[in-house]
Amino acid sequence: MSYSHHQASNSIFGFDRCGAVTTRHKVGPLESTYVTMRDGVKLALDIVRPMDEDARTKRDTILVMTRYWRGISGSGSNPYVDLFAPQGYAVVVGDVRGTGASFGVWHHHRARAETLDFTEVLDWIVAQSWSTGQVVGYGLSYTANTADWMAERNHPALKGIIPRFADYDPYEDYYFPGGIANLIMGRTWGNSVKDFDRNLWVLPNGERLPGVRPVGSCGEVSLDAILRDREWVPSVWDGFQQVTFKDDRPTTWGGASMLHWSTQEVADRINRSGTPMQNWASWFDGGTAQGAIRRFLRQSNPMNVIIGPWNHGGDISYDPLRAADEAILPITPTQQANDIRFAHSCFSGQAGSEQGKVLHYYTLGEGTWKSTGSWPPPATRRRLYMANCFRLSSSPDETGFDLLHVDPAAGDVTSNRWATGNGCGKVDYGDRRQFDAARLAYTSEPLTQDLEITGHPVIHLNITSTREDGSFFVYLEAVTPDGVSCYLTEGQLRALHRKVWTDSPFSVLGPQHSYLKRDADPLTPGERAILSFTLHPISARLPAGYRLRVCLAGSDKTTFANVPADGAPPLLKFHRGSAGCYIELPIIEP
């Protein structure tokens, strides 16, 4: 794939600065129904269509399959209807099996029975008198992943998908980044959705929602039966506690591993569908940017991939290198206007016939959007060593080491990239110096000219530990002339997973790891070991006068499980010198 790159004005990829969506159709009433699947399980669907004078009018359809309730009891709409129905589309929103008002059970994400249902829901839409037989899948977060799995079904009615802030590989992108258990997603989210399946949803302010919207006049009776059948189903968190490797099969998941519900693992089947897609991600939303880049590399489908500086969902911007009150386009209304345009192009056939693959990304600090037809961009790999006196130096220093006594109680901000996916709102890392007491921090000399970093930084750690396993966290930061240290990105790796996967399809991005049982490689206490891994991708332009800073840590109790879970905390040596610790940065030359 040839590399092309240019500064992108908003108009290049369809962003309308006003973000306005013109309403052209009155919205008809909401209808609900059950549709019976091949095994007798009934799925709850809501259908809303524009209010037409002619009952014979046929409509293209937006399909959303969610595990977050298709609607609240007493409400006559949902956000997907409000967005798409005024544009002239029929909108179908369904509760995936085992959730909301649907029958069945939900043990874990996107079980095969759940994803097979999408074929039958598409069949049902095609058979309706109001349907043109054309559907676009849409969704945010979990519903973004269901849109991806619609494409896996290779159904002729599916003309495109718009997955917003999806995890392409759930293990690496959210639940076990670097092989370390993310407790905010695994425990907090897992137990929350178990409550949803008990028809209990309590908002952060303590308000309890009235429950899921029932189906039809007999809905309350049906919900009673549904809830009784679900009560015995364990929380997905029970399964996560049995996971160390990608191929672990928890006893509560019916023989499935996390590989079975990874979009990345069915990339070839999605490729065969040829389904056009528009994928949104963020530099600061878990591992969605990493997943979006892997999607861009792995999938042959026509696609727009858009990576910006937002929280999960894209409604709050965050650029630590610019003024806090400075607006960053596109925010949610503008994104939604773009999604409507992309849906139009899918239904018209233009998305498949005219579009190739384009990745649009925002560069922090510079405040500009750029577009490319390939990834990674051509870059010079600049190596900076961890040197004595906690310097970050372009040349290796004399041999030696720095000691870190891991503090299991040390954490980080709660408004972080891993919490935003669990409904925690904005991302804000503040001044990173507040965590220096529990970390090793290495700082460069001031930059003599502006510096752009775009791609995956790579860390190389030469370490010795007193324990056979451990968590290694690396933070890349930018230090302003007045000393404030700003978060740019991070990476993490559990030592057990340190074996480099040389046959990975993503090796072009840097050292990869399989996270499979067969590749487990524990540390030998007292012996040196090498840990090489990528940080999460970033694009940032630092002004002259700023400094670079790399921080090393052995715990983040705020978000992640401690490794090891018990016993004495590790005492770590980070070795210096020509064979010591360093970071490689992808530098875009002027």
C-alpha positions in Angstrom: 0.0 0.0 0.0 1.5 3.3 -1.0 1.7 6.1 1.6 -0.2 9.3 1.0 -0.5 12.0 3.6 -2.0 15.5 3.7 -3.4 18.0 6.1 -7.2 17.4 6.2 -9.7 20.2 6.4 -13.0 19.0 7.9 -14.6 18.9 4.4 -12.1 16.3 3.2 -13.8 13.6 5.2 -17.3 15.1 5.3 -17.2 17.0 8.6 -19.6 19.9 8.6 -18.4 22.6 10.9 -21.9 23.5 12.1 -22.7 19.8 12.7 -26.3 20.4 11.9 -28.6 17.6 10.8 -31.5 18.8 8.8 -34.9 17.2 9.8 -37.0 16.3 6.8 -39.5 13.7 8.1 -42.0 13.5 10.9 -41.3 10.5 13.0 -44.0 7.8 13.4 -45.0 5.9 16.5 -42.8 3.3 18.1 -43.9 -0.3 17.6 -42.4 -3.3 19.5 -42.5 -6.9 18.7 -40.9 -10.3 19.4 -39.1 -12.1 16.6 -38.5 -15.8 17.2 -35.0 -17.2 16.4 -34.1 -20.7 15.1 -33.9 -22.1 18.6 -37.1 -20.6 19.8 -35.6 -17.7 21.7 -37.5 -14.5 21.2 -35.8 -11.2 20.7 -37.4 -7.8 21.5 -37.3 -5.3 18.7 -38.5 -1.7 18.5 -39.4 -0.3 15.1 -39.8 3.3 14.2 -40.4 4.7 10.7 -41.0 8.1 9.3 -44.7 9.1 9.3 -45.7 8.5 5.6 -48.8 9.5 3.9 -48.5 6.4 1.7 -48.4 3.2 3.6 -46.7 1.5 0.7 -43.6 3.7 1.0 -40.4 1.5 1.5 -37.6 2.6 3.7 -33.9 1.8 4.1 -33.2 0.6 7.6 -30.7 1.4 10.4 -30.2 -1.6 12.7 -28.8 -1.4 16.2 -28.5 -4.5 18.5 -27.7 -3.6 22.1 -27.1 -5.1 25.5 -27.9 -1.7 27.1 -31.7 -1.9 26.8 -33.3 -0.8 23.5 -35.4 1.6 25.5 -36.6 2.7 29.0 -40.0 1.8 30.3 -42.4 4.8 29.7 -40.2 6.3 27.0 -41.4 6.5 23.4 -38.0 6.8 21.7 -34.3 6.2 21.9 -31.2 8.1 20.6 -30.9 6.1 17.5 -34.5 6.9 16.4 -33.9 10.5 17.2 -30.9 10.6 15.0 -31.9 8.6 11.9 -35.7 8.5 11.6 -36.0 12.2 10.8 -33.6 11.5 7.9 -36.2 9.2 6.3 -34.9 5.9 7.6 -36.7 3.1 9.4 -34.8 2.3 12.6 -34.8 -1.1 14.3 -33.3 -1.4 17.8 -33.1 -4.8 19.4 -32.1 -6.3 22.8 -29.5 -9.0 22.1 -30.5 -12.4 23.5 -30.4 -12.6 27.3 -30.6 -8.8 27.8 -33.3 -6.2 28.1 -36.7 -7.6 27.2 -35.3 -10.4 25.1 -35.5 -14.1 26.1 -32.5 -16.3 26.5 -29.3 -15.9 28.5 -26.2 -13.8 28.2 -23.0 -15.4 29.6 -20.5 -13.2 27.8 -20.0 -10.8 24.9 -21.1 -11.9 21.5 -21.6 -15.5 22.1 -22.1 -17.4 18.8 -25.8 -17.8 19.4 -26.0 -14.0 19.7 -24.1 -13.2 16.5 -26.0 -15.9 14.5 -29.2 -14.0 15.5 -28.1 -11.1 13.4 -28.7 -13.1 10.2 -32.3 -13.8 11.3 -33.0 -10.2 12.3 -31.7 -9.1 8.9 -33.9 -11.7 7.3 -36.9 -10.4 9.2 -36.3 -6.8 8.2 -36.0 -7.7 4.5 -39.3 -9.5 4.7 -41.2 -6.5 6.0 -43.5 -4.7 3.7 -42.0 -1.3 4.5 -38.4 -2.5 3.9 -36.3 -1.8 0.8 -34.2 -4.8 1.7 -31.2 -2.5 2.5 -29.7 -2.2 6.0 -26.8 -0.3 7.7 -25.6 -1.5 11.1 -24.9 1.2 13.6 -23.7 1.4 17.2 -21.5 2.8 20.0 -19.4 0.7 22.3 -21.0 -2.7 22.7 -23.4 -1.9 19.9 -20.5 -1.0 17.7 -19.2 -4.5 18.2 -22.5 -6.0 17.2 -22.4 -3.9 14.0 -19.0 -5.5 13.3 -20.4 -9.0 13.8 -23.3 -8.1 11.4 -20.6 -7.8 8.7 -19.2 -11.2 9.7 -22.5 -12.7 8.8 -22.0 -11.6 5.1 -25.7 -10.9 4.6 -26.7 -9.5 1.2 -29.0 -6.9 2.8 -26.2 -5.3 4.9 -24.8 -2.4 2.9 -22.5 -0.9 5.5 -21.7 -0.6 9.2 -20.8 2.4 11.4 -19.0 1.1 14.6 -18.2 3.9 17.0 -15.6 3.4 19.6 -15.4 -0.4 19.3 -12.9 -2.8 20.8 -11.3 -4.7 17.8 -9.7 -7.2 20.2 -11.4 -7.1 23.6 -8.5 -8.7 25.5 -5.9 -6.2 24.4 -8.0 -3.1 23.8 -10.0 -3.1 27.0 -10.1 -6.0 29.4 -6.5 -7.1 29.6 -4.3 -4.5 28.0 -0.7 -5.9 28.1 -2.2 -9.0 29.7 -3.1 -7.1 32.9 -6.6 -7.3 34.2 -8.5 -4.0 33.9 -10.7 -4.0 36.9 -12.8 -1.0 35.9 -14.0 -2.8 32.8 -13.9 -6.4 34.0 -15.3 -6.1 37.5 -17.2 -2.8 37.6 -18.7 -3.0 34.1 -19.3 -6.8 34.4 -21.3 -6.5 37.6 -23.2 -3.4 36.3 -24.5 -5.3 33.2 -25.5 -8.2 35.5 -27.7 -5.7 37.3 -29.1 -4.5 33.9 -30.1 -8.1 33.3 -32.0 -8.1 36.6 -33.9 -5.0 35.2 -31.9 -2.7 37.6 -30.1 0.3 36.3 -28.9 2.9 38.8 -27.3 6.1 37.5 -24.1 7.6 39.1 -26.3 10.2 40.9 -28.3 7.4 42.6 -31.4 7.7 40.4 -32.9 4.4 39.5 -34.3 4.0 36.0 -37.8 2.5 35.7 -36.6 -0.6 33.9 -36.4 -1.8 30.3 -39.3 -1.0 27.9 -41.5 -4.1 27.8 -42.9 -5.5 24.5 -46.6 -5.0 23.8 -49.5 -5.1 26.3 -48.3 -8.3 27.9 -44.8 -7.2 28.4 -44.8 -7.1 32.2 -45.7 -10.8 32.3 -43.0 -11.7 29.9 -40.4 -9.7 31.8 -41.2 -11.7 35.0 -40.5 -15.0 33.2 -37.4 -13.6 31.5 -35.9 -12.3 34.8 -36.5 -15.7 36.5 -34.6 -17.5 33.8 -31.6 -15.1 34.1 -31.1 -15.0 37.8 -28.9 -18.1 37.9 -26.6 -16.8 35.1 -23.2 -15.7 36.6 -21.8 -12.2 36.0 -19.3 -12.0 33.2 -16.9 -10.9 35.9 -16.9 -14.4 37.3 -15.5 -15.5 34.0 -12.9 -12.7 33.7 -11.5 -13.8 37.1 -10.6 -17.1 35.4 -8.7 -15.5 32.5 -5.0 -15.0 32.3 -4.5 -15.9 28.6 -6.5 -15.2 25.5 -7.2 -18.9 25.1 -8.4 -19.5 28.6 -11.9 -20.9 28.7 -13.8 -20.0 31.9 -16.2 -22.6 33.3 -19.0 -20.0 33.2 -18.6 -19.3 29.5 -19.7 -22.6 28.0 -16.3 -23.5 26.5 -15.6 -20.1 24.9 -12.5 -18.0 25.2 -12.0 -14.3 24.5 -10.7 -15.3 21.1 -14.3 -16.4 20.2 -15.7 -12.9 20.6 -12.8 -10.9 19.1 -13.6 -9.1 15.9 -9.9 -9.3 15.1 -10.2 -13.1 15.0 -12.9 -13.1 12.3 -11.1 -10.5 10.1 -11.0 -12.8 7.1 -14.8 -13.4 7.2 -15.5 -9.7 7.5 -13.1 -9.1 4.5 -15.1 -11.6 2.4 -18.3 -9.6 3.1 -16.8 -6.5 1.5 -19.0 -4.4 3.8 -18.1 -0.7 3.8 -17.4 0.6 7.3 -16.8 3.9 9.1 -15.0 3.4 12.4 -14.5 6.1 15.1 -11.8 5.8 17.8 -9.8 8.0 20.2 -6.2 8.4 21.3 -7.7 8.5 24.8 -10.4 5.8 24.9 -8.9 2.6 26.1 -7.3 0.8 23.3 -9.7 1.9 20.6 -7.1 3.7 18.6 -4.9 0.6 18.6 -7.8 -1.4 17.5 -8.8 1.1 14.8 -5.2 1.0 13.3 -5.2 -2.8 13.4 -8.6 -2.8 11.6 -7.1 -0.5 9.0 -4.2 -2.9 8.5 -6.1 -6.1 8.6 -9.4 -5.4 6.8 -9.7 -5.0 3.1 -13.2 -3.5 3.3 -13.8 0.1 2.0 -13.4 2.2 5.2 -13.1 5.5 6.9 -11.1 5.2 10.2 -11.3 8.4 12.3 -9.1 8.8 15.4 -9.6 11.9 17.4 -8.9 13.3 20.9 -12.0 12.4 22.8 -13.5 10.4 25.6 -15.5 7.2 24.9 -18.4 8.2 22.7 -16.7 11.4 21.4 -18.7 14.0 23.2 -15.9 15.5 25.3 -12.6 16.5 23.7 -9.2 16.4 25.3 -5.9 17.8 24.0 -3.4 18.3 26.9 -1.1 20.4 24.7 -3.8 23.0 23.9 -5.9 25.4 26.0 -8.6 23.6 28.0 -11.4 25.8 26.6 -10.4 25.4 23.0 -13.0 23.6 20.9 -11.9 20.6 18.9 -13.9 19.5 15.9 -15.6 17.2 15.3 -17.6 16.7 18.5 -20.7 14.5 18.7 -23.3 16.4 16.6 -20.7 16.8 13.8 -19.7 13.2 14.0 -23.4 12.2 13.8 -23.9 14.4 10.7 -21.0 12.5 9.1 -22.5 9.2 10.1 -25.7 10.1 8.3 -23.7 11.0 5.2 -21.9 7.7 5.3 -25.2 5.8 5.7 -26.5 7.7 2.6 -23.4 6.6 0.7 -23.8 3.0 1.7 -27.5 2.9 0.7 -26.6 4.5 -2.7 -23.8 2.1 -3.3 -21.2 4.9 -3.4 -19.3 3.8 -0.3 -18.5 0.4 -1.9 -17.8 1.6 -5.4 -15.9 4.9 -4.9 -14.2 4.6 -1.5 -10.9 2.9 -0.7 -9.3 2.9 2.8 -8.6 6.2 4.4 -7.4 6.9 8.0 -8.0 10.4 9.4 -6.3 11.4 12.6 -5.9 14.4 14.8 -2.4 15.6 15.9 -2.3 16.9 19.5 -0.8 20.3 20.1 -0.9 21.1 16.4 -4.7 21.0 16.4 -4.9 19.7 12.8 -6.5 16.7 11.1 -4.5 14.6 8.7 -5.4 11.8 6.2 -3.5 8.9 5.0 -4.0 5.8 2.8 -1.5 3.7 4.7 -0.1 3.2 8.2 2.3 3.6 9.9 3.4 6.9 8.4 7.1 7.1 7.3 9.0 8.0 10.4 12.5 8.2 11.8 12.9 6.0 14.9 14.6 8.1 17.5 16.1 6.2 20.4 16.3 7.8 23.9 18.0 6.0 26.7 17.2 6.0 30.4 20.4 7.5 31.7 21.9 8.3 35.1 20.5 11.2 37.2 17.1 10.3 35.6 18.0 11.8 32.3 16.5 10.8 29.0 19.4 10.9 26.6 20.1 10.3 22.9 23.3 8.3 23.8 23.7 5.4 26.2 25.2 6.2 29.6 27.6 4.1 31.7 26.1 0.9 33.0 24.2 0.9 36.2 20.6 0.5 37.4 17.8 2.3 39.1 15.7 0.6 41.8 11.9 0.7 42.0 10.1 -0.7 45.1 6.7 -1.4 43.7 4.0 0.1 45.8 0.8 -2.0 45.4 -1.3 0.9 46.6 0.0 3.4 44.0 -2.6 4.4 41.4 -3.4 7.1 38.9 -6.2 9.5 38.1 -9.8 8.2 37.9 -10.5 10.2 34.8 -8.4 8.0 32.6 -8.6 6.3 29.2 -9.7 3.0 30.8 -12.5 4.5 32.9 -14.2 6.6 30.2 -15.5 3.4 28.5 -17.4 2.6 31.7 -19.4 5.8 31.7 -16.9 7.9 33.6 -17.1 10.8 31.2 -14.2 13.1 30.4 -10.5 12.2 30.2 -8.2 14.4 32.2 -4.7 13.3 33.4 -3.7 16.5 35.1 -0.1 17.3 36.0 1.7 13.9 36.1 4.2 15.0 38.7 1.7 14.2 41.4 2.6 10.5 40.9 6.4 10.8 41.0 6.9 9.3 44.4 5.9 5.8 43.2 7.6 6.0 39.8 10.9 6.5 38.1 10.9 9.5 35.8 13.4 10.3 33.1 13.4 13.7 31.4 15.1 15.0 28.3 16.8 18.3 27.6 14.5 21.0 26.1 13.6 20.5 22.5 15.5 22.8 20.1 12.7 22.6 17.5 9.1 21.4 17.2 8.8 17.6 17.3 6.0 15.5 15.8 5.5 12.0 17.2 3.0 9.9 15.2 2.7 6.1 15.5 3.5 3.5 18.2 6.4 4.4 20.5 8.3 1.2 21.5 9.8 0.6 24.9 12.7 -1.8 25.6 13.2 -2.6 29.3 16.2 -4.5 30.6 15.1 -5.5 34.1 15.7 -7.7 37.1 13.0 -8.6 39.5 12.7 -10.4 42.9 9.4 -12.0 41.7 8.5 -14.4 38.9 5.9 -12.0 37.4 4.9 -8.4 37.5 3.2 -5.5 35.8 5.2 -2.9 33.9 3.6 0.5 33.1 5.3 3.1 30.9 4.0 6.6 30.4 5.2 9.1 27.7 4.7 12.7 28.8 5.4 16.2 27.5 6.8 18.7 30.0 5.9 22.4 29.5 8.6 25.1 30.0 7.0 25.9 33.4 7.4 22.3 34.5 3.9 20.8 34.1 4.0 17.2 32.9 1.3 16.4 30.4 0.1 12.8 29.5 0.6 11.7 25.9 0.2 7.9 26.0 1.1 4.8 27.9 1.8 1.1 27.5 1.8 -1.8 29.8 2.9 -5.5 29.8 2.6 -8.3 32.3 6.0 -10.0 32.4 4.4 -13.5 31.9 3.5 -12.4 28.4 6.9 -11.0 27.4 7.7 -13.5 24.6 7.6 -11.6 21.3 5.2 -13.0 18.7 7.4 -12.8 15.6 4.6 -14.0 13.2 2.1 -11.4 14.2 0.3 -9.6 11.3 0.9 -6.4 13.3 4.6 -6.6 13.7 5.0 -3.5 11.5 3.7 -1.6 14.5 6.4 -2.9 16.9 6.9 -5.9 19.1 3.7 -7.9 19.5 2.6 -10.6 22.0 0.3 -13.6 21.5 -1.0 -13.7 25.1 -1.5 -17.5 24.6 -0.8 -20.2 27.2 1.9 -21.8 25.0 3.9 -18.6 25.0 4.0 -18.0 28.8 7.5 -16.9 29.9 7.7 -16.2 33.6 10.7 -14.2 35.0 13.4 -15.9 37.0 14.0 -13.9 40.1 17.4 -12.3 40.2 18.1 -12.8 36.5 18.0 -10.2 33.8 15.1 -10.2 31.3 14.0 -8.1 28.3 10.5 -6.7 27.9 9.9 -5.0 24.6 6.4 -3.7 23.7 4.5 -0.9 22.0 2.8 2.0 23.8 -0.6 2.9 22.6 -0.4 4.9 19.4 -0.5 8.7 19.4 0.0 11.7 17.2 1.4 14.8 18.9 3.4 17.9 18.0 5.5 19.3 20.8 6.7 22.9 20.6 10.4 23.8 20.9 11.2 24.3 24.6 9.2 21.4 25.8 10.9 18.3 27.2 10.0 14.6 26.8 9.5 12.5 29.9 9.2 8.7 30.4 7.9 7.3 33.6 8.1 3.7 34.8 5.8 2.1 37.3 4.9 -1.3 38.7 1.3 -0.8 39.7 -1.8 1.2 39.0 -4.2 0.2 41.7 -6.8 2.7 40.4 -7.5 0.6 37.3 -5.6 -2.6 37.2 -5.1 -5.8 39.3 -1.8 -6.0 41.0 0.7 -8.6 39.7 1.6 -10.7 41.6 -1.6 -10.6 43.5 -0.1 -11.7 46.8 3.3 -12.0 48.6 6.0 -9.4 48.8 5.8 -6.6 46.1 8.5 -6.8 43.5 11.8 -5.0 43.8 12.8 -4.0 40.3 16.1 -3.0 38.8 15.9 -1.1 35.5 19.3 -1.4 33.9 21.1 1.4 32.1 23.8 1.5 29.5 24.1 0.5 25.8 22.1 -2.7 26.5 19.8 -1.0 29.0 16.4 0.6 28.9 15.3 2.9 26.1 12.3 4.1 24.2 12.0 4.5 20.4 9.8 7.3 19.2 8.4 7.5 15.6 9.4 11.0 14.5 7.8 12.7 11.5 10.5 14.8 9.9 9.5 18.3 8.7 
